[in-house]
């Protein structure tokens, strides 16, 4: 919940600074990107902590490695 609060505060701060003219024209996209980069990992880690470990999860978890290895084949 705290990461969502920080995300909203950062977005509002970016809008406020843009209205004051303190930020250049493309800065809103940069601020939004930073907010996403900061808030996405904690949300995904919170979801992963509650996921049960089972054999069915091995294939989805290893897909990144399978695709990486297929790139060299």
Backbone as JSON Lines, residues from 0, in Angstrom:
{"i":0,"aa":"X","n":[0.82,-1.19,0.0],"ca":[0.0,0.0,0.0],"c":[0.86,1.25,0.0]}
{"i":1,"aa":"X","n":[2.0,1.18,0.66],"ca":[2.88,2.34,0.72],"c":[3.44,2.68,-0.65]}
{"i":2,"aa":"X","n":[3.72,1.65,-1.48],"ca":[4.25,1.93,-2.81],"c":[3.21,2.62,-3.68]}
{"i":3,"aa":"X","n":[1.94,2.27,-3.49],"ca":[0.89,2.95,-4.24],"c":[0.78,4.42,-3.81]}
{"i":4,"aa":"X","n":[0.93,4.67,-2.52],"ca":[0.9,6.03,-2.02],"c":[2.05,6.84,-2.6]}
{"i":5,"aa":"X","n":[3.24,6.25,-2.63],"ca":[4.4,6.93,-3.19],"c":[4.2,7.19,-4.68]}
{"i":6,"aa":"X","n":[3.62,6.22,-5.38],"ca":[3.38,6.39,-6.81],"c":[2.43,7.56,-7.08]}
{"i":7,"aa":"X","n":[1.36,7.64,-6.32],"ca":[0.39,8.71,-6.51],"c":[1.02,10.06,-6.16]}
{"i":8,"aa":"X","n":[1.77,10.11,-5.08],"ca":[2.43,11.37,-4.68],"c":[3.41,11.82,-5.75]}
{"i":9,"aa":"X","n":[4.19,10.9,-6.29],"ca":[5.15,11.27,-7.34],"c":[4.45,11.75,-8.6]}
{"i":10,"aa":"X","n":[3.37,11.09,-8.98],"ca":[2.64,11.53,-10.16],"c":[2.04,12.92,-9.96]}
{"i":11,"aa":"X","n":[1.45,13.15,-8.8],"ca":[0.88,14.46,-8.52],"c":[1.96,15.54,-8.45]}
{"i":12,"aa":"X","n":[3.11,15.19,-7.9],"ca":[4.21,16.13,-7.83],"c":[4.7,16.48,-9.24]}
{"i":13,"aa":"X","n":[4.75,15.5,-10.13],"ca":[5.13,15.76,-11.51],"c":[4.15,16.67,-12.22]}
{"i":14,"aa":"X","n":[2.87,16.44,-12.0],"ca":[1.85,17.31,-12.62],"c":[1.97,18.73,-12.07]}
{"i":15,"aa":"X","n":[2.16,18.85,-10.77],"ca":[2.28,20.16,-10.14],"c":[3.5,20.92,-10.65]}
{"i":16,"aa":"X","n":[4.64,20.25,-10.74],"ca":[5.85,20.9,-11.23],"c":[5.73,21.28,-12.7]}
{"i":17,"aa":"X","n":[5.03,20.49,-13.46],"ca":[4.82,20.81,-14.88],"c":[3.94,22.05,-15.01]}
{"i":18,"aa":"X","n":[2.92,22.15,-14.19],"ca":[2.03,23.32,-14.24],"c":[2.79,24.59,-13.85]}
{"i":19,"aa":"X","n":[3.76,24.48,-12.94],"ca":[4.56,25.63,-12.54],"c":[5.59,26.01,-13.59]}
{"i":20,"aa":"X","n":[5.83,25.14,-14.55],"ca":[6.82,25.41,-15.58],"c":[8.23,25.06,-15.17]}
{"i":21,"aa":"X","n":[8.4,24.3,-14.12],"ca":[9.72,23.91,-13.64],"c":[10.32,22.74,-14.43]}
{"i":22,"aa":"X","n":[9.48,21.99,-15.12],"ca":[9.94,20.83,-15.86],"c":[9.8,21.06,-17.35]}
{"i":23,"aa":"X","n":[10.68,20.48,-18.17],"ca":[10.54,20.59,-19.62],"c":[9.33,19.8,-20.13]}
{"i":24,"aa":"X","n":[9.07,19.93,-21.41],"ca":[7.84,19.37,-21.99],"c":[7.75,17.86,-21.86]}
{"i":25,"aa":"X","n":[8.82,17.1,-21.99],"ca":[8.74,15.64,-21.95],"c":[8.99,15.04,-20.59]}
{"i":26,"aa":"X","n":[9.09,15.87,-19.58],"ca":[9.44,15.37,-18.25],"c":[8.33,14.53,-17.61]}
{"i":27,"aa":"X","n":[7.09,14.75,-17.99],"ca":[6.01,13.97,-17.39],"c":[6.14,12.49,-17.73]}
{"i":28,"aa":"X","n":[6.61,12.21,-18.92],"ca":[6.82,10.8,-19.3],"c":[7.97,10.2,-18.5]}
{"i":29,"aa":"X","n":[9.0,11.0,-18.26],"ca":[10.14,10.51,-17.48],"c":[9.73,10.25,-16.04]}
{"i":30,"aa":"X","n":[8.97,11.16,-15.46],"ca":[8.51,10.98,-14.08],"c":[7.61,9.74,-13.98]}
{"i":31,"aa":"X","n":[6.72,9.56,-14.95],"ca":[5.84,8.39,-14.95],"c":[6.65,7.11,-15.09]}
{"i":32,"aa":"X","n":[7.7,7.12,-15.92],"ca":[8.54,5.95,-16.07],"c":[9.29,5.61,-14.79]}
{"i":33,"aa":"X","n":[9.77,6.63,-14.11],"ca":[10.47,6.4,-12.84],"c":[9.51,5.82,-11.8]}
{"i":34,"aa":"X","n":[8.31,6.34,-11.76],"ca":[7.32,5.84,-10.81],"c":[7.0,4.38,-11.08]}
{"i":35,"aa":"X","n":[6.85,4.03,-12.35],"ca":[6.56,2.64,-12.7],"c":[7.75,1.75,-12.34]}
{"i":36,"aa":"X","n":[8.96,2.22,-12.61],"ca":[10.15,1.43,-12.28],"c":[10.31,1.23,-10.78]}
{"i":37,"aa":"X","n":[9.86,2.18,-9.99],"ca":[9.99,2.07,-8.54],"c":[8.86,1.27,-7.89]}
{"i":38,"aa":"X","n":[7.67,1.31,-8.47],"ca":[6.55,0.65,-7.81],"c":[6.23,-0.74,-8.35]}
{"i":39,"aa":"X","n":[6.66,-1.08,-9.55],"ca":[6.34,-2.4,-10.11],"c":[7.05,-3.54,-9.39]}
{"i":40,"aa":"X","n":[8.35,-3.45,-9.11],"ca":[8.99,-4.59,-8.42],"c":[8.4,-4.93,-7.05]}
{"i":41,"aa":"X","n":[8.12,-3.96,-6.18],"ca":[7.53,-4.35,-4.9],"c":[6.17,-5.03,-5.05]}
{"i":42,"aa":"X","n":[5.37,-4.58,-6.0],"ca":[4.05,-5.19,-6.2],"c":[4.2,-6.62,-6.7]}
{"i":43,"aa":"X","n":[5.14,-6.86,-7.63],"ca":[5.32,-8.22,-8.13],"c":[5.92,-9.13,-7.06]}
{"i":44,"aa":"X","n":[6.83,-8.62,-6.23],"ca":[7.38,-9.44,-5.16],"c":[6.33,-9.77,-4.11]}
{"i":45,"aa":"X","n":[5.42,-8.86,-3.84],"ca":[4.34,-9.15,-2.89],"c":[3.45,-10.26,-3.43]}
{"i":46,"aa":"X","n":[3.17,-10.25,-4.73],"ca":[2.35,-11.3,-5.33],"c":[3.09,-12.63,-5.34]}
{"i":47,"aa":"X","n":[4.4,-12.6,-5.58],"ca":[5.18,-13.84,-5.63],"c":[5.31,-14.48,-4.26]}
{"i":48,"aa":"X","n":[5.3,-13.71,-3.22],"ca":[5.41,-14.27,-1.87],"c":[4.22,-15.14,-1.5]}
{"i":49,"aa":"X","n":[3.05,-14.81,-2.01],"ca":[1.84,-15.56,-1.66],"c":[1.55,-16.71,-2.62]}
{"i":50,"aa":"X","n":[2.34,-16.85,-3.68],"ca":[2.11,-17.9,-4.66],"c":[2.59,-19.24,-4.12]}
{"i":51,"aa":"X","n":[1.79,-20.28,-4.23],"ca":[2.25,-21.6,-3.77],"c":[3.26,-22.19,-4.76]}
{"i":52,"aa":"X","n":[4.26,-22.88,-4.25],"ca":[5.24,-23.54,-5.12],"c":[4.72,-24.92,-5.48]}
{"i":53,"aa":"X","n":[4.64,-25.19,-6.77],"ca":[4.18,-26.48,-7.25],"c":[4.89,-26.82,-8.56]}
{"i":54,"aa":"X","n":[4.85,-28.08,-8.98],"ca":[5.52,-28.46,-10.23],"c":[4.98,-27.74,-11.47]}
{"i":55,"aa":"X","n":[3.73,-27.33,-11.43],"ca":[3.15,-26.63,-12.58],"c":[3.81,-25.27,-12.79]}
{"i":56,"aa":"X","n":[4.43,-24.73,-11.77],"ca":[5.04,-23.4,-11.87],"c":[6.44,-23.44,-12.48]}
{"i":57,"aa":"X","n":[7.02,-24.63,-12.66],"ca":[8.37,-24.72,-13.2],"c":[8.46,-24.26,-14.65]}
{"i":58,"aa":"X","n":[7.51,-24.62,-15.48],"ca":[7.56,-24.21,-16.88],"c":[7.42,-22.7,-17.04]}
{"i":59,"aa":"X","n":[6.41,-22.05,-16.45],"ca":[6.35,-20.59,-16.59],"c":[7.57,-19.88,-16.0]}
{"i":60,"aa":"X","n":[8.1,-20.41,-14.91],"ca":[9.25,-19.78,-14.28],"c":[10.51,-19.93,-15.13]}
{"i":61,"aa":"X","n":[10.61,-20.99,-15.9],"ca":[11.81,-21.23,-16.71],"c":[11.67,-20.73,-18.14]}
{"i":62,"aa":"X","n":[10.56,-20.13,-18.52],"ca":[10.37,-19.68,-19.89],"c":[11.39,-18.64,-20.32]}
{"i":63,"aa":"X","n":[11.8,-17.74,-19.44],"ca":[12.81,-16.75,-19.82],"c":[14.11,-17.43,-20.21]}
{"i":64,"aa":"X","n":[14.51,-18.45,-19.45],"ca":[15.74,-19.17,-19.77],"c":[15.59,-19.99,-21.05]}
{"i":65,"aa":"X","n":[14.42,-20.55,-21.28],"ca":[14.18,-21.34,-22.49],"c":[14.26,-20.44,-23.72]}
{"i":66,"aa":"X","n":[13.64,-19.28,-23.67],"ca":[13.69,-18.34,-24.8],"c":[15.11,-17.82,-25.0]}
{"i":67,"aa":"X","n":[15.82,-17.56,-23.9],"ca":[17.21,-17.11,-24.01],"c":[18.08,-18.17,-24.67]}
{"i":68,"aa":"X","n":[17.9,-19.43,-24.27],"ca":[18.68,-20.51,-24.88],"c":[18.3,-20.73,-26.34]}
{"i":69,"aa":"X","n":[17.03,-20.56,-26.67],"ca":[16.59,-20.73,-28.06],"c":[17.18,-19.65,-28.97]}
{"i":70,"aa":"X","n":[17.52,-18.52,-28.4],"ca":[18.13,-17.46,-29.21],"c":[19.52,-17.81,-29.7]}
{"i":71,"aa":"X","n":[20.21,-18.71,-29.0],"ca":[21.54,-19.13,-29.41],"c":[21.52,-20.38,-30.29]}
{"i":72,"aa":"X","n":[20.38,-21.02,-30.41],"ca":[20.3,-22.26,-31.19],"c":[20.19,-21.97,-32.68]}
